[in-house]
């Protein structure tokens, strides 16, 4: 039995709505969905052409989808709609007639019928509208409007969903950007303690790549010298955290300086109360730990270095001040010499501490001028050569070495520190070479010895404040660990750089550069 025209019409309408629903479920793409909605709506009401316009962030209307829409009509309507807002009087007969006149003038055709329905969300917000045009005198019927209402509702839901999806995408992109560009290491775990996300900072810190995604975090995060609570490193299956856990530890990688990190484990629960993720944040606290150790080292080193000369000065001065003992002239002379030497040592320590403070405050003053570095080195060699019988101090300078730009007092301080170290850490004597080479815009200077050398792992740290290589020789030599710190700071302040090359047991060579005087 054949269906009546009305039944066929209704069947066609239902098929259209089902197809829209299917597309709705399979694809969140707004433009595809709106194009389908507009096509079915135009076909069912026999419109010649039409469009869907949506509101922009500024509140104006913009054509997003057209059905057989002539280019000339689009070019006329676009600036017209850009000046409009989808308020109540926009949908009146008068306003629609004005739009119809624009369409007729652009299309040069007899377009006499127009119907428009707003796209309204649940909260009564108007997000756009469907506009359909028909030639001839047959007007759109109330039934057409009822039919179009269904399509307008579908379009409004599509716009709402698309906006929500876009908002989620934006929020997701924002969160991913925050995580990826965060200077702290971030790792996100699932409830089974497997890695789902690891950011760039943590990848660099651990020396791993994104290939660790999906692995248990205990295989990714390896810490030594641990303190506090560490969820990843708990034996067995750890219970879900109910609070933020915190621990500290050291990341130790071959060929890299150890890094001390503070690790926070923050649980993230869903609306049903179940654990969704665990956010692991690693903060590099190496500097804070070093600052604490530096403070402790400063107190112990300075108290020891100050106490020794003060004790000697007080002891010998007290002995000489006794009136119940008659001292022979030789003893008095030797005692006075020791007092002078210890006073000089005390003065040098205080001067070094003051210089270190000035450097820290950025207040180290320099008087830069052209200097004959070879002559300055010759005087230093004579001065130190008179203080040692077991070392041979030699000079290695070319005849045409140009003058350098430097501060005379500070450059002497650099040489004195390096030569003094060369003597101190060459207990069996040997050759100490002071020299330089011309390298065009700079002079490369060096002080080499044949002493105990410096372990490779200590060569970067020896220029830090109060740092001294841990050895039996260090414990038997004097010093507060400020000499090389001052050497580096002074050389850099004069526009150069400093570094060391050494093999344990084969001596050390300290190099530094100075700009050539023009």
Secondary structure, 3 states (H helix, E strand, C coil): CCCCHHHHHHHHHHHHHHHHHHHHHHCCCHHHHHHHHHHHHHHHCCCCEEEEEEECCCCEEEEEEEECCCHHHHHHHHHHHHCCECCHHHHCHHHHHHHHHHHHHHHCCCEEEEEEEEEECCCCCEEEEEEEEEECCCCCCHHHHHHHHHHHHHHHHHHHHHHHHHHHHHHHHHHHHHHHHCCCEEEEEECCCEEEEECHHHHHHHCCCHHHCCCEHHHHCCCEEEEECCCCCCCCCCCCCCCCEEEEEEECCCCCCCEEEEEEEEEEECCCCCEEEEEEEEEECHHHHHHHHHHHHHHHHHHHHHHHHHHHHHHHHHHHHCCCCCCCHHHHHHHHHHHHHHHHHHHHHHHHHHHHHHHHHCCCCCCEEEECHHHHHHHHHHHHHCCCCCEEEEEEECCCCCCEEEEHHHHHHHHHHHHHHHHHCCCCCEEEEEEEEECCCEEEEEEECCCCCCCHHHCCHHHCCCCCCCCHHHHHCCCCCCHHHHHHHHHHHCCCCEEEEECCCCCEEEEEEEEECC
